[in-house]
Amino acid sequence: MTIYTGGCQCERIRYQLLAEPLTLYVCHCTECQKQSSSAFGMSMTIPREALIITQGQPQEWRRKGDSDREVVCFFCGNCGTRLFHQPERNPQITNLKPGTLDDTSWLQPVGHTWTRSAQPWFTIPKGTLQEEGQPADFTEFFQRFTPKIE
């Protein structure tokens, strides 16, 4: 098993991921656009117990998403980097923000959610899963994902 490491921009918060990710996808909802200050956000679903904070203490903020579900968001109180989200509807998972990993070279999203909010200039790659809103079931996203192989 690979041990993944990452942290915020200022390095005050560091973490380890002690399990293989479950999936990786791109979200085009308006909340992710605001949070990332970009056209979309990426989410890497991981087992919640596999994320270990090794340095620092993230700050917490709660919000309701476009799906009307509450999410607990964690970020660095110093530099503001969003690190991960914990959806209250599913206490077994955390959605890690994969841009915070030390090695991002292997990231390959399997799908795109909230495509109805996607920026018109962005072309979704052929062969990836596409959902107009919040998927009722992420099973296919999990099945299509292949973790990093060392």
C-alpha positions as CSV (number, residue, x, y, z in Angstrom):
1,M,0.0,0.0,0.0
2,T,1.1,3.5,-0.8
3,I,1.2,6.1,2.0
4,Y,0.2,9.4,0.5
5,T,1.3,12.7,2.1
6,G,0.2,16.3,1.7
7,G,-0.6,19.6,3.3
8,C,-1.5,23.2,3.0
9,Q,0.4,25.9,1.1
10,C,2.2,27.3,4.1
11,E,3.1,23.8,5.4
12,R,1.6,24.4,8.9
13,I,-0.8,21.5,8.3
14,R,0.4,18.1,7.1
15,Y,-1.4,14.8,6.7
16,Q,-1.0,11.2,5.7
17,L,-3.5,9.0,3.8
18,L,-3.1,5.4,5.0
19,A,-5.4,3.7,2.5
20,E,-5.9,3.7,-1.2
21,P,-8.3,6.4,-2.5
22,L,-11.8,5.2,-3.5
23,T,-12.3,7.5,-6.5
24,L,-11.4,10.8,-7.9
25,Y,-13.8,13.2,-9.7
26,V,-14.3,16.7,-10.8
27,C,-17.2,18.8,-9.5
28,H,-18.6,21.7,-11.5
29,C,-21.1,23.0,-8.9
30,T,-21.1,26.7,-8.2
31,E,-19.9,26.0,-4.6
32,C,-16.8,24.2,-5.8
33,Q,-16.2,27.0,-8.3
34,K,-16.2,29.6,-5.5
35,Q,-14.2,27.4,-3.1
36,S,-11.4,26.7,-5.7
37,S,-11.6,30.2,-7.4
38,S,-11.6,28.2,-10.6
39,A,-13.9,26.4,-13.1
40,F,-14.3,23.4,-10.9
41,G,-13.0,21.5,-7.8
42,M,-11.6,18.0,-7.5
43,S,-12.6,15.6,-4.9
44,M,-10.8,12.4,-3.9
45,T,-13.1,10.1,-1.8
46,I,-11.2,8.3,0.9
47,P,-12.0,6.2,3.9
48,R,-12.5,8.7,6.8
49,E,-10.4,6.8,9.3
50,A,-7.4,6.6,6.8
51,L,-6.7,10.4,7.0
52,I,-4.2,11.3,9.8
53,I,-3.3,14.9,10.6
54,T,0.4,14.7,11.4
55,Q,1.0,18.4,12.0
56,G,-1.2,21.4,12.9
57,Q,-4.9,21.6,13.4
58,P,-7.3,22.5,10.5
59,Q,-10.1,25.0,11.1
60,E,-13.7,23.9,10.5
61,W,-16.5,25.6,8.5
62,R,-20.0,24.2,7.8
63,R,-22.0,24.8,4.7
64,K,-24.9,23.5,2.7
65,G,-24.0,22.6,-0.9
66,D,-25.9,22.8,-4.1
67,S,-27.3,19.4,-3.3
68,D,-28.8,21.0,-0.1
69,R,-26.7,18.6,2.0
70,E,-24.5,19.8,4.9
71,V,-20.7,19.5,4.5
72,V,-18.0,20.1,7.1
73,C,-15.1,21.8,5.4
74,F,-11.5,21.8,6.8
75,F,-8.9,24.4,5.9
76,C,-5.7,26.0,7.1
77,G,-6.4,28.9,9.4
78,N,-3.1,30.6,8.3
79,C,-3.0,30.3,4.5
80,G,-6.6,29.3,3.8
81,T,-5.9,26.2,1.8
82,R,-9.0,24.0,1.7
83,L,-7.8,20.5,2.7
84,F,-10.9,18.2,2.8
85,H,-14.6,17.9,3.3
86,Q,-16.6,15.5,5.4
87,P,-20.2,15.0,4.2
88,E,-22.5,14.5,7.2
89,R,-24.7,12.1,5.2
90,N,-21.8,9.6,5.0
91,P,-19.6,9.3,8.1
92,Q,-17.4,6.7,6.5
93,I,-15.9,8.9,3.9
94,T,-13.9,12.1,3.5
95,N,-13.4,14.1,0.3
96,L,-9.8,15.1,0.2
97,K,-8.8,18.0,-2.1
98,P,-6.2,16.2,-4.2
99,G,-4.3,19.3,-5.1
100,T,-3.0,19.3,-1.6
101,L,-1.1,16.0,-2.1
102,D,2.6,16.2,-2.4
103,D,2.6,14.2,-5.6
104,T,-0.3,15.1,-8.0
105,S,1.3,13.7,-11.2
106,W,-0.8,10.5,-11.1
107,L,-4.2,12.1,-10.7
108,Q,-6.8,11.1,-13.3
109,P,-10.4,11.9,-12.6
110,V,-12.9,9.3,-13.7
111,G,-15.9,11.6,-14.0
112,H,-17.5,15.0,-13.7
113,T,-20.5,16.0,-11.5
114,W,-22.8,19.0,-11.7
115,T,-22.0,19.4,-15.4
116,R,-25.1,21.6,-15.8
117,S,-23.0,24.3,-13.9
118,A,-19.9,23.7,-15.9
119,Q,-18.2,26.7,-17.6
120,P,-19.2,26.8,-21.3
121,W,-15.5,26.9,-22.4
122,F,-14.6,23.7,-20.5
123,T,-14.7,20.5,-22.6
124,I,-15.3,17.4,-20.5
125,P,-13.0,14.6,-21.7
126,K,-14.7,11.8,-23.7
127,G,-14.9,8.5,-21.9
128,T,-15.4,10.0,-18.4
129,L,-18.6,9.7,-16.4
130,Q,-20.9,12.7,-16.5
131,E,-23.7,13.7,-14.1
132,E,-25.8,16.8,-14.5
133,G,-26.2,17.2,-10.8
134,Q,-25.4,15.2,-7.6
135,P,-25.2,11.5,-8.4
136,A,-27.7,9.4,-6.4
137,D,-25.1,6.6,-6.4
138,F,-21.3,6.8,-6.8
139,T,-20.8,3.1,-7.5
140,E,-19.7,3.6,-11.1
141,F,-17.3,6.3,-10.0
142,F,-15.7,3.8,-7.5
143,Q,-15.6,1.0,-10.1
144,R,-13.9,3.0,-12.7
145,F,-11.1,4.4,-10.4
146,T,-7.6,2.9,-10.4
147,P,-5.4,4.0,-7.5
148,K,-1.8,4.9,-8.0
149,I,0.4,1.9,-8.7
150,E,4.0,2.0,-7.5
